[in-house]
Amino acid sequence: MVAEIQRRAFSKKLKHDSTFWACYPHPRFPTLSITGDECVLNCKHCGRSYLRHMLSCPSPSVLFRTCSSLAANGARGVLLSGGYNEDGWVPLEGFIDTIADVKCETGLFFNVHTGLAPPSLAKELGRAGVDMVSVDLIGADETIKHVLGIQRTTRDYERTLKTLERSIPNVVPHICIGLHGGEVRGEFRALEMAADIDTAALVFLVLIPTKGTAFEGFKAPAPSVVGELIAEARIRFPEIPLTLGCMRPKAADRAEFELQAISSGIDRMEIPSAKAIEAAQHTGLRVRRLDACCAVPNEVAERWAIG
């Protein structure tokens, strides 16, 4: 059954585009955190661990200096992120003017990780000239409660997508497969939610049972499950970029997730293994390199492409 869905999905990809983008965000598209390594929620899948790998920009002045230095050294853009507040969004309110100044001074492409941004924040991000927003999309109420620990529902995520769509030119939902402790709960529902807006791209992540988090020792979802969900997305969204992001298990089975994604019609992959690149070439795809975030719009990818 899964193999048949993947066959259909890969056929749809070839009809639309035979390119496989190998994406490498660092050093030309680094990730910054406006909260340092602090997060009020301390979600079970992260436990603040991923914030420690970001460049810390805890004040507007530090953000401006950091972005100016990055631009002077050849950066093309940044992913602006940070920990959540108690209501489930990244507290960007005090950084709006600085984002606008950086855009004016450097022209850096801004991808902002927002969380459940309220309408006022969405409007301000649009005013500042943010190019793209990345939104973690959860399709099951029980997962929101279990993993994030906040009293929100999928309706809040649906409203956030539509709110951001009104103010930001590119809205990119991110779906973490197996977020519920390795179980698949609301991922297929999340695909339906993404279809309700003009989705610019769709990014898939895979739960990593990370050391030091509540999910340490849990099992990641099977590669075949990842392949099935991506194939369903390819059939539902035949023309928008589908990408496999950097959050995916890095153990011996890493290549299995990548190969499943390729068989399912994925368009882009962040930091693919040599096996993945070989597999893409073997299936007749044209491999191109992009030194940027894997979710940037097609026209930006073409402008920055190598090969």
N, C-alpha and C positions, 0 to 999 in steps of 0.2 A: 504493500500500500504506500509506504513512504517513498520507495524507489519510483513508483509511478508518478507521485506528486512532484518529486524532484525532476523527473524527466520532462514533465510539462513545464515546470518552472524554468529549467535551463533553456528549453526551447524558446520560451517567451523572452528571456534575456537576449539570446542570439538574434532574435528578430528585431530587437530594439537597439542593442549596442553590444559589440563583441570585445569591449575593453575591460581589462582588469587593472584597477588602480592599486599600486602598492604605496601606502601612505606612511610618511615618516615625519611626525610633527616636530621633533626636536632636532636641531636647536632653533629652527626658524618660526616655530609656532608653539611656544611653551605655555604651560599652565600656571596661572597665578592664583593665590588665595588671599582674599581680602580679610579673612579672619585668622590668618596663620594656621595653626593646627587645632584651633578651637571650633567646636560644634556643640550646640545645646542638645541636640537630639541623641548623638552617639548611637546611630543606627546599628542594628545587629550585624549587617553584612560588612560594615566599614569600620566601626569603632574608632573613627577619626584617623585610621592608619593611612588612608590615601591622601589626606591633607598634608602629611609630612613630606610628600614627594613633590609638592608644589612650591613655587617661589612665593615667599611670604611678603605680602603688601598690605600690612594692617592699617595703613592710613592713606588718605588721598595723596599726600606729598610723596610717600614712598612709592605709591603706584605710578605717579607721574615720572619720577626719576627712573624707576625700573623700566617703564615702557620706552622712555626716551633713549635709554642706554641700549635696550634691545633693538630698537629701530635703527640706531646708529651702527649697530653691529650686524645688520642684515636680516633682522626678523621681519616677517610679513604680517604676522598677526599674533593674537593671544587668545587663549581660552581663559576667561575671567570667572573664577569659581570661588568657593569658600564653604564653610560650614553653615548649616541651617539654623535659623532662630526657632523659638518654640512654636511658631505657627507654620513652619515648613518651607520657608523661603530663605534665600541668601540675602542678608541685610545690606543691599547695595545703595540704599537711599542717600547715604552721605558721600557717595563716589560719583554721582551723576555728572556734576560739573567737570570733574577731573577726566572722566571718560570723554566728554565732549572736547576738552582741551587737548587730550592726547590725539583724538581723531583729527582735530584741526592742525596740530603741530606735526604729526608723524604720518597720518594716513594709514595707520595699522588697522587691519581687519579685526573686528571685535566679535568673538563668539562668547556669549555670556550664559553661564549656567545659573538658572534663576530659581528653580524650585517652584512652589505654588505662589507665584508673584501676584499681588493684588493689582487691580486696574490702574491705580495711581502710579505704581512702580513701573508697570508696563509702558505707560505713556511717557514717563520720564526717560526710560531707556531708549524709546523711539526718538525722543527729542534730542538725546545725546548722540544719536547717529549710530547706535549699535546695529551691526550688520546681520547678526544671527543670534538666536537663542537656542540653547540645548535644554530640553525638559525631560527629566526622568518620568516616565509614564508607567503608572501601576494600574492594573486592570482588575484588582480584587480588593474589596474593603478589608477582608481579614488579613491580607498581606500588609496593607498600610498600617493597620493596628499592630500586627505582630512584629514587623521589621522596623518601622519608623517610630511607633509608639505614640502617634498623634491621633486625635479624634477628627479625622478627615475621611472622605469617601471618594470613590471614583468620579462622582459628580463634580467634586472640587477640581480634579485634574482635567475634566472635560471643559469646565469653565475657564481654567487657566489657559488651555490651548487656544480657545477662541479669543480670550482677552489679549494674549500675546500676538495672535494673528492680526489683530486690528492695528497694532502699533509697530511691529517688527517685520521687515521684508522677508526673512527666512526663519521659519519655525521648524526645529528638528527634534522630534520625539526620540527618546532613548528607552529601549525596552530591555531590561535585565532578565534573561532567561534563567529560571530557577531561583529567583530572588527570595522566595518563601522557603529558605533553608534547603535549597536544592530541588524543591518541588515546583512543578508547573501548575499555577493556579489561574492567574488572570491574564496570561500573556496573549492568548488568542483574543480575549476581550479588548486588550490594549490595541491590537491591530484595528479593530472596529472603531475605537476611539480616535485613532490617528487618521482614519478615513474621513472623519467629520470636518477636517480642516484642509486647507491647501498645503499639505505637508511638503516641505522642501527636500527632505531626505529622511531616511529612517535608519537609526543606528541600533544594532543589536550588541548587547553585552552578555557575558555568561558569568554566573556567580563563581567567585573564587572563595573557597572556604579558608579565609585568611587567618593566619596565626595571630592570636591576641584578640580576636573578635568572638562574639557569641556563636558564630557559625564555624569556628575552628573544629576540624574533625568531621564536619558534615561532608556529604558527597555532592559534587557538582552534577548537574543534569547530564544525561548521556549525550554523546555527540549526535546520535540519530534524532534525538528530541530537538536539538538545536537546528539540525538540517530540516526537519519537518516544519518548524515554525518559520524559518527563513523562506522555504519553498512556498508556504501559504502566503507569505507577504509578497513574494515575487509575482504570484498569480493575481493577487489583489491589487498590487501597485506595479504594473508592468513597465512604467516609464520613470519613476522617481529613483534616485540613487539609493541603493541598499548597501549598508556597510557593516562590517564586523569590527567593533571597536577594540581598544587595547585591553579592556577588562575581560579576560578569559583565562582559564587555567593554563599555567605555564609548565606543567609537569610533562611526563612522557607522552601523554595523549593530546598535547596541544595541537599537533598537526592534524589529529582526527577531527577536531572542531573546524579547523580551517578547510580541510578537504570536504567535509559535509557542507560547509557554506558555499564553496565553489560549485559543488554539484547541484546546489539549490538555486543558483543564479545570482549570487552576491556580486556587486559591482566593485566594491572597494574593501580593503582590509588594512588595518593599522598594524604596521611592523610584521608583515607575513614572514613565515619561515621559508627556507629554501625549498622545502617540499611543496609548500603552497604555490610558490612561483612556478616551479616545474610542472605542477598539476594544471595550473591555469594555462600554461603554454601548450601542454599536451592536449588539452581539450579545445584548442584552437583560439584561445583568447589572446588578444594583444596586450602585453603587460606594459604599463606606463608608470612612471614614478612621480609621486607628488610629495614634495617636502612641506607638508601642511597638515592641519586637522583633516580627518577623513570625511567630515560632513560639510565641507564648504560647497557652495553652489557650483553647478557644472561650468558656468562661464568663468568662475574664478579658477577652478581646477584646470581648465584649458589654458588659461593665461599663465599659470605657474607650472605647467606640466614639463616633465623631462622625458623625452622619447615619444 
